[in-house]
Amino acid sequence: MDLRQSPTLKVISEGAHARVVGRPKDACPYPACSPERKAWLEGYDGTPSEDGPDSPIADA
């Protein structure tokens, strides 16, 4: 089993962690309009930027 996070999930986690420790939203280290910035801000805000319908949960 591969326990490594995808690069996108890692950036989302970084954004969530920044909010938890009290860093301001404008502390995002990624360039404007980059996919990394979008992911970081999703983590910071706690919501995906494109809030679509939930997918069904696959059987585990």
Predicted model as a PDB file, atoms N, CA, C, CB and O in Angstrom, pLDDT in the B-factor column:
MODEL        1                                                                  
ATOM      1  N   MET A   1       0.837  -1.174   0.000  1.00 50.00           N  
ATOM      2  CA  MET A   1       0.000   0.000   0.000  1.00 50.00           C  
ATOM      3  C   MET A   1       0.887   1.246   0.000  1.00 50.00           C  
ATOM      4  CB  MET A   1      -0.955  -0.006   1.215  1.00 50.00           C  
ATOM      5  O   MET A   1       1.811   1.362   0.805  1.00 50.00           O  
ATOM      6  N   ASP A   2       0.598   2.164  -0.903  1.00 56.00           N  
ATOM      7  CA  ASP A   2       1.373   3.397  -1.029  1.00 56.00           C  
ATOM      8  C   ASP A   2       0.763   4.463  -0.115  1.00 56.00           C  
ATOM      9  CB  ASP A   2       1.409   3.889  -2.514  1.00 56.00           C  
ATOM     10  O   ASP A   2      -0.374   4.884  -0.328  1.00 56.00           O  
ATOM     11  N   LEU A   3       1.511   4.897   0.895  1.00 59.00           N  
ATOM     12  CA  LEU A   3       1.001   5.871   1.859  1.00 59.00           C  
ATOM     13  C   LEU A   3       1.422   7.301   1.550  1.00 59.00           C  
ATOM     14  CB  LEU A   3       1.464   5.507   3.237  1.00 59.00           C  
ATOM     15  O   LEU A   3       1.100   8.216   2.307  1.00 59.00           O  
ATOM     16  N   ARG A   4       2.136   7.504   0.449  1.00 67.00           N  
ATOM     17  CA  ARG A   4       2.565   8.856   0.088  1.00 67.00           C  
ATOM     18  C   ARG A   4       1.372   9.665  -0.418  1.00 67.00           C  
ATOM     19  CB  ARG A   4       3.682   8.810  -0.987  1.00 67.00           C  
ATOM     20  O   ARG A   4       0.458   9.123  -1.039  1.00 67.00           O  
ATOM     21  N   GLN A   5       1.394  10.954  -0.145  1.00 70.00           N  
ATOM     22  CA  GLN A   5       0.347  11.851  -0.625  1.00 70.00           C  
ATOM     23  C   GLN A   5       0.692  12.321  -2.026  1.00 70.00           C  
ATOM     24  CB  GLN A   5       0.166  13.058   0.328  1.00 70.00           C  
ATOM     25  O   GLN A   5       1.864  12.478  -2.369  1.00 70.00           O  
ATOM     26  N   SER A   6      -0.333  12.544  -2.828  1.00 85.00           N  
ATOM     27  CA  SER A   6      -0.094  13.147  -4.130  1.00 85.00           C  
ATOM     28  C   SER A   6       0.379  14.582  -3.897  1.00 85.00           C  
ATOM     29  CB  SER A   6      -1.384  13.105  -5.028  1.00 85.00           C  
ATOM     30  O   SER A   6       0.119  15.159  -2.842  1.00 85.00           O  
ATOM     31  N   PRO A   7       1.066  15.150  -4.871  1.00 87.00           N  
ATOM     32  CA  PRO A   7       1.522  16.547  -4.694  1.00 87.00           C  
ATOM     33  C   PRO A   7       0.374  17.511  -4.393  1.00 87.00           C  
ATOM     34  CB  PRO A   7       2.257  17.017  -5.948  1.00 87.00           C  
ATOM     35  O   PRO A   7       0.537  18.433  -3.594  1.00 87.00           O  
ATOM     36  N   THR A   8      -0.778  17.307  -5.022  1.00 89.00           N  
ATOM     37  CA  THR A   8      -1.918  18.200  -4.789  1.00 89.00           C  
ATOM     38  C   THR A   8      -2.421  18.057  -3.358  1.00 89.00           C  
ATOM     39  CB  THR A   8      -3.057  17.902  -5.787  1.00 89.00           C  
ATOM     40  O   THR A   8      -2.689  19.061  -2.698  1.00 89.00           O  
ATOM     41  N   LEU A   9      -2.552  16.832  -2.870  1.00 92.00           N  
ATOM     42  CA  LEU A   9      -3.011  16.641  -1.492  1.00 92.00           C  
ATOM     43  C   LEU A   9      -2.030  17.232  -0.492  1.00 92.00           C  
ATOM     44  CB  LEU A   9      -3.217  15.159  -1.201  1.00 92.00           C  
ATOM     45  O   LEU A   9      -2.437  17.747   0.549  1.00 92.00           O  
ATOM     46  N   LYS A  10      -0.752  17.160  -0.799  1.00 94.00           N  
ATOM     47  CA  LYS A  10       0.262  17.745   0.086  1.00 94.00           C  
ATOM     48  C   LYS A  10       0.084  19.262   0.174  1.00 94.00           C  
ATOM     49  CB  LYS A  10       1.687  17.400  -0.416  1.00 94.00           C  
ATOM     50  O   LYS A  10       0.178  19.840   1.257  1.00 94.00           O  
ATOM     51  N   VAL A  11      -0.172  19.898  -0.959  1.00 95.00           N  
ATOM     52  CA  VAL A  11      -0.345  21.357  -0.975  1.00 95.00           C  
ATOM     53  C   VAL A  11      -1.636  21.740  -0.250  1.00 95.00           C  
ATOM     54  CB  VAL A  11      -0.363  21.893  -2.434  1.00 95.00           C  
ATOM     55  O   VAL A  11      -1.665  22.737   0.471  1.00 95.00           O  
ATOM     56  N   ILE A  12      -2.703  20.959  -0.436  1.00 94.00           N  
ATOM     57  CA  ILE A  12      -3.955  21.214   0.284  1.00 94.00           C  
ATOM     58  C   ILE A  12      -3.712  21.117   1.783  1.00 94.00           C  
ATOM     59  CB  ILE A  12      -5.061  20.215  -0.153  1.00 94.00           C  
ATOM     60  O   ILE A  12      -4.201  21.945   2.551  1.00 94.00           O  
ATOM     61  N   SER A  13      -2.951  20.098   2.201  1.00 94.00           N  
ATOM     62  CA  SER A  13      -2.623  19.930   3.622  1.00 94.00           C  
ATOM     63  C   SER A  13      -1.819  21.110   4.146  1.00 94.00           C  
ATOM     64  CB  SER A  13      -1.843  18.632   3.843  1.00 94.00           C  
ATOM     65  O   SER A  13      -2.021  21.546   5.279  1.00 94.00           O  
ATOM     66  N   GLU A  14      -0.908  21.628   3.329  1.00 96.00           N  
ATOM     67  CA  GLU A  14      -0.120  22.798   3.736  1.00 96.00           C  
ATOM     68  C   GLU A  14      -1.035  23.996   4.000  1.00 96.00           C  
ATOM     69  CB  GLU A  14       0.928  23.154   2.651  1.00 96.00           C  
ATOM     70  O   GLU A  14      -0.856  24.714   4.983  1.00 96.00           O  
ATOM     71  N   GLY A  15      -2.012  24.207   3.121  1.00 96.00           N  
ATOM     72  CA  GLY A  15      -2.943  25.321   3.300  1.00 96.00           C  
ATOM     73  C   GLY A  15      -3.785  25.162   4.555  1.00 96.00           C  
ATOM     74  O   GLY A  15      -4.000  26.125   5.292  1.00 96.00           O  
ATOM     75  N   ALA A  16      -4.264  23.941   4.800  1.00 95.00           N  
ATOM     76  CA  ALA A  16      -5.059  23.688   6.001  1.00 95.00           C  
ATOM     77  C   ALA A  16      -4.227  23.912   7.257  1.00 95.00           C  
ATOM     78  CB  ALA A  16      -5.618  22.259   5.986  1.00 95.00           C  
ATOM     79  O   ALA A  16      -4.707  24.491   8.232  1.00 95.00           O  
ATOM     80  N   HIS A  17      -2.977  23.451   7.228  1.00 96.00           N  
ATOM     81  CA  HIS A  17      -2.092  23.631   8.375  1.00 96.00           C  
ATOM     82  C   HIS A  17      -1.824  25.121   8.633  1.00 96.00           C  
ATOM     83  CB  HIS A  17      -0.766  22.882   8.147  1.00 96.00           C  
ATOM     84  O   HIS A  17      -1.785  25.561   9.782  1.00 96.00           O  
ATOM     85  N   ALA A  18      -1.642  25.878   7.570  1.00 97.00           N  
ATOM     86  CA  ALA A  18      -1.391  27.319   7.722  1.00 97.00           C  
ATOM     87  C   ALA A  18      -2.545  27.984   8.458  1.00 97.00           C  
ATOM     88  CB  ALA A  18      -1.183  27.988   6.344  1.00 97.00           C  
ATOM     89  O   ALA A  18      -2.326  28.841   9.314  1.00 97.00           O  
ATOM     90  N   ARG A  19      -3.766  27.598   8.131  1.00 96.00           N  
ATOM     91  CA  ARG A  19      -4.924  28.201   8.808  1.00 96.00           C  
ATOM     92  C   ARG A  19      -4.949  27.799  10.281  1.00 96.00           C  
ATOM     93  CB  ARG A  19      -6.244  27.778   8.116  1.00 96.00           C  
ATOM     94  O   ARG A  19      -5.210  28.631  11.151  1.00 96.00           O  
ATOM     95  N   VAL A  20      -4.679  26.523  10.559  1.00 95.00           N  
ATOM     96  CA  VAL A  20      -4.718  26.031  11.936  1.00 95.00           C  
ATOM     97  C   VAL A  20      -3.716  26.765  12.824  1.00 95.00           C  
ATOM     98  CB  VAL A  20      -4.437  24.530  11.968  1.00 95.00           C  
ATOM     99  O   VAL A  20      -4.009  27.071  13.980  1.00 95.00           O  
ATOM    100  N   VAL A  21      -2.541  27.045  12.282  1.00 97.00           N  
ATOM    101  CA  VAL A  21      -1.518  27.717  13.094  1.00 97.00           C  
ATOM    102  C   VAL A  21      -1.644  29.238  13.072  1.00 97.00           C  
ATOM    103  CB  VAL A  21      -0.141  27.322  12.611  1.00 97.00           C  
ATOM    104  O   VAL A  21      -0.814  29.937  13.655  1.00 97.00           O  
ATOM    105  N   GLY A  22      -2.682  29.759  12.399  1.00 97.00           N  
ATOM    106  CA  GLY A  22      -2.961  31.186  12.455  1.00 97.00           C  
ATOM    107  C   GLY A  22      -2.287  32.050  11.411  1.00 97.00           C  
ATOM    108  O   GLY A  22      -2.266  33.274  11.546  1.00 97.00           O  
ATOM    109  N   ARG A  23      -1.732  31.440  10.368  1.00 97.00           N  
ATOM    110  CA  ARG A  23      -1.116  32.252   9.314  1.00 97.00           C  
ATOM    111  C   ARG A  23      -2.217  32.926   8.488  1.00 97.00           C  
ATOM    112  CB  ARG A  23      -0.193  31.376   8.400  1.00 97.00           C  
ATOM    113  O   ARG A  23      -3.295  32.353   8.331  1.00 97.00           O  
ATOM    114  N   PRO A  24      -1.973  34.108   7.964  1.00 97.00           N  
ATOM    115  CA  PRO A  24      -2.975  34.782   7.135  1.00 97.00           C  
ATOM    116  C   PRO A  24      -3.101  34.113   5.769  1.00 97.00           C  
ATOM    117  CB  PRO A  24      -2.617  36.262   6.963  1.00 97.00           C  
ATOM    118  O   PRO A  24      -2.175  33.458   5.290  1.00 97.00           O  
ATOM    119  N   LYS A  25      -4.255  34.290   5.163  1.00 95.00           N  
ATOM    120  CA  LYS A  25      -4.520  33.690   3.856  1.00 95.00           C  
ATOM    121  C   LYS A  25      -3.535  34.179   2.798  1.00 95.00           C  
ATOM    122  CB  LYS A  25      -5.947  33.999   3.416  1.00 95.00           C  
ATOM    123  O   LYS A  25      -3.188  33.428   1.887  1.00 95.00           O  
ATOM    124  N   ASP A  26      -3.087  35.405   2.905  1.00 95.00           N  
ATOM    125  CA  ASP A  26      -2.154  35.939   1.908  1.00 95.00           C  
ATOM    126  C   ASP A  26      -0.720  35.432   2.113  1.00 95.00           C  
ATOM    127  CB  ASP A  26      -2.168  37.461   1.951  1.00 95.00           C  
ATOM    128  O   ASP A  26       0.201  35.893   1.439  1.00 95.00           O  
ATOM    129  N   ALA A  27      -0.530  34.491   3.037  1.00 96.00           N  
ATOM    130  CA  ALA A  27       0.780  33.878   3.246  1.00 96.00           C  
ATOM    131  C   ALA A  27       1.036  32.733   2.275  1.00 96.00           C  
ATOM    132  CB  ALA A  27       0.899  33.377   4.673  1.00 96.00           C  
ATOM    133  O   ALA A  27       2.067  32.067   2.365  1.00 96.00           O  
ATOM    134  N   CYS A  28       0.124  32.499   1.361  1.00 97.00           N  
ATOM    135  CA  CYS A  28       0.288  31.421   0.388  1.00 97.00           C  
ATOM    136  C   CYS A  28       1.594  31.630  -0.387  1.00 97.00           C  
ATOM    137  CB  CYS A  28      -0.929  31.361  -0.587  1.00 97.00           C  
ATOM    138  O   CYS A  28       1.814  32.699  -0.956  1.00 97.00           O  
ATOM    139  N   PRO A  29       2.461  30.607  -0.408  1.00 97.00           N  
ATOM    140  CA  PRO A  29       3.771  30.766  -1.043  1.00 97.00           C  
ATOM    141  C   PRO A  29       3.785  30.495  -2.548  1.00 97.00           C  
ATOM    142  CB  PRO A  29       4.747  29.858  -0.382  1.00 97.00           C  
ATOM    143  O   PRO A  29       4.837  30.595  -3.180  1.00 97.00           O  
ATOM    144  N   TYR A  30       2.651  30.161  -3.121  1.00 97.00           N  
ATOM    145  CA  TYR A  30       2.622  29.771  -4.535  1.00 97.00           C  
ATOM    146  C   TYR A  30       2.193  30.937  -5.427  1.00 97.00           C  
ATOM    147  CB  TYR A  30       1.674  28.580  -4.739  1.00 97.00           C  
ATOM    148  O   TYR A  30       1.429  31.799  -4.994  1.00 97.00           O  
ATOM    149  N   PRO A  31       2.680  30.968  -6.667  1.00 96.00           N  
ATOM    150  CA  PRO A  31       2.383  32.087  -7.570  1.00 96.00           C  
ATOM    151  C   PRO A  31       0.899  32.171  -7.926  1.00 96.00           C  
ATOM    152  CB  PRO A  31       3.203  31.958  -8.844  1.00 96.00           C  
ATOM    153  O   PRO A  31       0.195  31.163  -7.974  1.00 96.00           O  
ATOM    154  N   ALA A  32       0.449  33.387  -8.171  1.00 95.00           N  
ATOM    155  CA  ALA A  32      -0.933  33.618  -8.585  1.00 95.00           C  
ATOM    156  C   ALA A  32      -1.255  32.808  -9.830  1.00 95.00           C  
ATOM    157  CB  ALA A  32      -1.180  35.112  -8.842  1.00 95.00           C  
ATOM    158  O   ALA A  32      -0.406  32.636 -10.704  1.00 95.00           O  
ATOM    159  N   CYS A  33      -2.466  32.319  -9.908  1.00 94.00           N  
ATOM    160  CA  CYS A  33      -2.992  31.564 -11.053  1.00 94.00           C  
ATOM    161  C   CYS A  33      -2.345  30.187 -11.234  1.00 94.00           C  
ATOM    162  CB  CYS A  33      -2.802  32.368 -12.315  1.00 94.00           C  
ATOM    163  O   CYS A  33      -2.556  29.545 -12.263  1.00 94.00           O  
ATOM    164  N   SER A  34      -1.570  29.727 -10.267  1.00 96.00           N  
ATOM    165  CA  SER A  34      -0.965  28.398 -10.392  1.00 96.00           C  
ATOM    166  C   SER A  34      -1.896  27.356  -9.778  1.00 96.00           C  
ATOM    167  CB  SER A  34       0.433  28.356  -9.708  1.00 96.00           C  
ATOM    168  O   SER A  34      -2.670  27.676  -8.876  1.00 96.00           O  
ATOM    169  N   PRO A  35      -1.828  26.108 -10.258  1.00 94.00           N  
ATOM    170  CA  PRO A  35      -2.649  25.051  -9.664  1.00 94.00           C  
ATOM    171  C   PRO A  35      -2.300  24.825  -8.188  1.00 94.00           C  
ATOM    172  CB  PRO A  35      -2.473  23.746 -10.448  1.00 94.00           C  
ATOM    173  O   PRO A  35      -3.159  24.453  -7.389  1.00 94.00           O  
ATOM    174  N   GLU A  36      -1.039  25.052  -7.843  1.00 96.00           N  
ATOM    175  CA  GLU A  36      -0.629  24.884  -6.451  1.00 96.00           C  
ATOM    176  C   GLU A  36      -1.302  25.928  -5.556  1.00 96.00           C  
ATOM    177  CB  GLU A  36       0.902  24.983  -6.328  1.00 96.00           C  
ATOM    178  O   GLU A  36      -1.734  25.612  -4.447  1.00 96.00           O  
ATOM    179  N   ARG A  37      -1.390  27.170  -6.039  1.00 96.00           N  
ATOM    180  CA  ARG A  37      -2.053  28.214  -5.244  1.00 96.00           C  
ATOM    181  C   ARG A  37      -3.526  27.876  -5.039  1.00 96.00           C  
ATOM    182  CB  ARG A  37      -1.914  29.593  -5.931  1.00 96.00           C  
ATOM    183  O   ARG A  37      -4.063  28.029  -3.941  1.00 96.00           O  
ATOM    184  N   LYS A  38      -4.165  27.419  -6.099  1.00 94.00           N  
ATOM    185  CA  LYS A  38      -5.571  27.031  -6.008  1.00 94.00           C  
ATOM    186  C   LYS A  38      -5.744  25.926  -4.959  1.00 94.00           C  
ATOM    187  CB  LYS A  38      -6.097  26.557  -7.390  1.00 94.00           C  
ATOM    188  O   LYS A  38      -6.658  25.988  -4.137  1.00 94.00           O  
ATOM    189  N   ALA A  39      -4.864  24.914  -4.989  1.00 95.00           N  
ATOM    190  CA  ALA A  39      -4.945  23.811  -4.030  1.00 95.00           C  
ATOM    191  C   ALA A  39      -4.671  24.303  -2.607  1.00 95.00           C  
ATOM    192  CB  ALA A  39      -3.951  22.699  -4.407  1.00 95.00           C  
ATOM    193  O   ALA A  39      -5.361  23.900  -1.671  1.00 95.00           O  
ATOM    194  N   TRP A  40      -3.674  25.164  -2.439  1.00 96.00           N  
ATOM    195  CA  TRP A  40      -3.335  25.688  -1.108  1.00 96.00           C  
ATOM    196  C   TRP A  40      -4.523  26.440  -0.526  1.00 96.00           C  
ATOM    197  CB  TRP A  40      -2.095  26.616  -1.177  1.00 96.00           C  
ATOM    198  O   TRP A  40      -4.858  26.274   0.647  1.00 96.00           O  
ATOM    199  N   LEU A  41      -5.160  27.269  -1.352  1.00 95.00           N  
ATOM    200  CA  LEU A  41      -6.307  28.043  -0.880  1.00 95.00           C  
ATOM    201  C   LEU A  41      -7.498  27.143  -0.571  1.00 95.00           C  
ATOM    202  CB  LEU A  41      -6.702  29.090  -1.917  1.00 95.00           C  
ATOM    203  O   LEU A  41      -8.260  27.428   0.352  1.00 95.00           O  
ATOM    204  N   GLU A  42      -7.670  26.051  -1.334  1.00 95.00           N  
ATOM    205  CA  GLU A  42      -8.730  25.084  -1.022  1.00 95.00           C  
ATOM    206  C   GLU A  42      -8.492  24.496   0.369  1.00 95.00           C  
ATOM    207  CB  GLU A  42      -8.785  23.951  -2.094  1.00 95.00           C  
ATOM    208  O   GLU A  42      -9.428  24.351   1.155  1.00 95.00           O  
ATOM    209  N   GLY A  43      -7.257  24.165   0.664  1.00 95.00           N  
ATOM    210  CA  GLY A  43      -6.932  23.634   1.980  1.00 95.00           C  
ATOM    211  C   GLY A  43      -7.143  24.667   3.073  1.00 95.00           C  
ATOM    212  O   GLY A  43      -7.653  24.345   4.146  1.00 95.00           O  
ATOM    213  N   TYR A  44      -6.759  25.890   2.807  1.00 95.00           N  
ATOM    214  CA  TYR A  44      -6.910  26.964   3.790  1.00 95.00           C  
ATOM    215  C   TYR A  44      -8.381  27.208   4.090  1.00 95.00           C  
ATOM    216  CB  TYR A  44      -6.248  28.258   3.287  1.00 95.00           C  
ATOM    217  O   TYR A  44      -8.769  27.341   5.250  1.00 95.00           O  
ATOM    218  N   ASP A  45      -9.209  27.267   3.034  1.00 94.00           N  
ATOM    219  CA  ASP A  45     -10.636  27.546   3.202  1.00 94.00           C  
ATOM    220  C   ASP A  45     -11.426  26.328   3.672  1.00 94.00           C  
ATOM    221  CB  ASP A  45     -11.214  28.049   1.902  1.00 94.00           C  
ATOM    222  O   ASP A  45     -12.508  26.468   4.243  1.00 94.00           O  
ATOM    223  N   GLY A  46     -10.889  25.145   3.433  1.00 90.00           N  
ATOM    224  CA  GLY A  46     -11.591  23.933   3.836  1.00 90.00           C  
ATOM    225  C   GLY A  46     -12.651  23.478   2.862  1.00 90.00           C  
ATOM    226  O   GLY A  46     -13.449  22.597   3.181  1.00 90.00           O  
ATOM    227  N   THR A  47     -12.673  24.073   1.666  1.00 81.00           N  
ATOM    228  CA  THR A  47     -13.644  23.679   0.654  1.00 81.00           C  
ATOM    229  C   THR A  47     -12.989  23.666  -0.715  1.00 81.00           C  
ATOM    230  CB  THR A  47     -14.855  24.624   0.663  1.00 81.00           C  
ATOM    231  O   THR A  47     -12.107  24.479  -0.991  1.00 81.00           O  
ATOM    232  N   PRO A  48     -13.414  22.751  -1.574  1.00 76.00           N  
ATOM    233  CA  PRO A  48     -12.897  22.771  -2.946  1.00 76.00           C  
ATOM    234  C   PRO A  48     -13.388  24.014  -3.674  1.00 76.00           C  
ATOM    235  CB  PRO A  48     -13.324  21.498  -3.712  1.00 76.00           C  
ATOM    236  O   PRO A  48     -14.486  24.502  -3.406  1.00 76.00           O  
ATOM    237  N   SER A  49     -12.586  24.522  -4.584  1.00 68.00           N  
ATOM    238  CA  SER A  49     -12.986  25.732  -5.312  1.00 68.00           C  
ATOM    239  C   SER A  49     -14.158  25.451  -6.240  1.00 68.00           C  
ATOM    240  CB  SER A  49     -11.806  26.291  -6.114  1.00 68.00           C  
ATOM    241  O   SER A  49     -14.968  26.339  -6.506  1.00 68.00           O  
ATOM    242  N   GLU A  50     -14.252  24.225  -6.733  1.00 66.00           N  
ATOM    243  CA  GLU A  50     -15.389  23.835  -7.560  1.00 66.00           C  
ATOM    244  C   GLU A  50     -16.182  22.816  -6.761  1.00 66.00           C  
ATOM    245  CB  GLU A  50     -14.934  23.252  -8.957  1.00 66.00           C  
ATOM    246  O   GLU A  50     -15.878  21.624  -6.787  1.00 66.00           O  
ATOM    247  N   ASP A  51     -17.192  23.284  -6.056  1.00 55.00           N  
ATOM    248  CA  ASP A  51     -17.949  22.419  -5.170  1.00 55.00           C  
ATOM    249  C   ASP A  51     -19.041  21.701  -5.947  1.00 55.00           C  
ATOM    250  CB  ASP A  51     -18.551  23.221  -4.013  1.00 55.00           C  
ATOM    251  O   ASP A  51     -20.186  22.150  -5.987  1.00 55.00           O  
ATOM    252  N   GLY A  52     -18.679  20.590  -6.559  1.00 55.00           N  
ATOM    253  CA  GLY A  52     -19.621  19.787  -7.323  1.00 55.00           C  
ATOM    254  C   GLY A  52     -20.314  18.781  -6.441  1.00 55.00           C  
ATOM    255  O   GLY A  52     -20.085  18.746  -5.232  1.00 55.00           O  
ATOM    256  N   PRO A  53     -21.163  17.958  -7.036  1.00 54.00           N  
ATOM    257  CA  PRO A  53     -21.878  16.952  -6.256  1.00 54.00           C  
ATOM    258  C   PRO A  53     -20.908  15.901  -5.703  1.00 54.00           C  
ATOM    259  CB  PRO A  53     -22.962  16.278  -7.118  1.00 54.00           C  
ATOM    260  O   PRO A  53     -19.871  15.614  -6.300  1.00 54.00           O  
ATOM    261  N   ASP A  54     -21.271  15.345  -4.563  1.00 58.00           N  
ATOM    262  CA  ASP A  54     -20.445  14.293  -3.967  1.00 58.00           C  
ATOM    263  C   ASP A  54     -20.504  13.052  -4.827  1.00 58.00           C  
ATOM    264  CB  ASP A  54     -20.903  13.974  -2.529  1.00 58.00           C  
ATOM    265  O   ASP A  54     -21.551  12.701  -5.371  1.00 58.00           O  
ATOM    266  N   SER A  55     -19.368  12.393  -4.942  1.00 61.00           N  
ATOM    267  CA  SER A  55     -19.305  11.133  -5.674  1.00 61.00           C  
ATOM    268  C   SER A  55     -19.720  10.007  -4.725  1.00 61.00           C  
ATOM    269  CB  SER A  55     -17.866  10.884  -6.257  1.00 61.00           C  
ATOM    270  O   SER A  55     -19.510  10.105  -3.516  1.00 61.00           O  
ATOM    271  N   PRO A  56     -20.310   8.937  -5.270  1.00 65.00           N  
ATOM    272  CA  PRO A  56     -20.650   7.815  -4.399  1.00 65.00           C  
ATOM    273  C   PRO A  56     -19.385   7.198  -3.797  1.00 65.00           C  
ATOM    274  CB  PRO A  56     -21.446   6.751  -5.178  1.00 65.00           C  
ATOM    275  O   PRO A  56     -18.323   7.191  -4.420  1.00 65.00           O  
ATOM    276  N   ILE A  57     -19.518   6.697  -2.611  1.00 66.00           N  
ATOM    277  CA  ILE A  57     -18.384   6.061  -1.940  1.00 66.00           C  
ATOM    278  C   ILE A  57     -18.228   4.655  -2.505  1.00 66.00           C  
ATOM    279  CB  ILE A  57     -18.583   6.026  -0.382  1.00 66.00           C  
ATOM    280  O   ILE A  57     -19.178   3.873  -2.536  1.00 66.00           O  
ATOM    281  N   ALA A  58     -17.016   4.349  -2.950  1.00 66.00           N  
ATOM    282  CA  ALA A  58     -16.746   3.019  -3.492  1.00 66.00           C  
ATOM    283  C   ALA A  58     -16.630   2.023  -2.350  1.00 66.00           C  
ATOM    284  CB  ALA A  58     -15.457   3.018  -4.350  1.00 66.00           C  
ATOM    285  O   ALA A  58     -16.212   2.374  -1.247  1.00 66.00           O  
ATOM    286  N   ASP A  59     -16.995   0.799  -2.618  1.00 62.00           N  
ATOM    287  CA  ASP A  59     -16.844  -0.245  -1.601  1.00 62.00           C  
ATOM    288  C   ASP A  59     -15.378  -0.445  -1.292  1.00 62.00           C  
ATOM    289  CB  ASP A  59     -17.481  -1.572  -2.065  1.00 62.00           C  
ATOM    290  O   ASP A  59     -14.555  -0.557  -2.200  1.00 62.00           O  
ATOM    291  N   ALA A  60     -15.053  -0.491  -0.030  1.00 53.00           N  
ATOM    292  CA  ALA A  60     -13.647  -0.641   0.385  1.00 53.00           C  
ATOM    293  C   ALA A  60     -13.233  -2.090   0.451  1.00 53.00           C  
ATOM    294  CB  ALA A  60     -13.416   0.012   1.736  1.00 53.00           C  
ATOM    295  O   ALA A  60     -12.086  -2.390   0.783  1.00 53.00           O  
TER     296      ALA A  60                                                      
ENDMDL                                                                          
END                                                                             
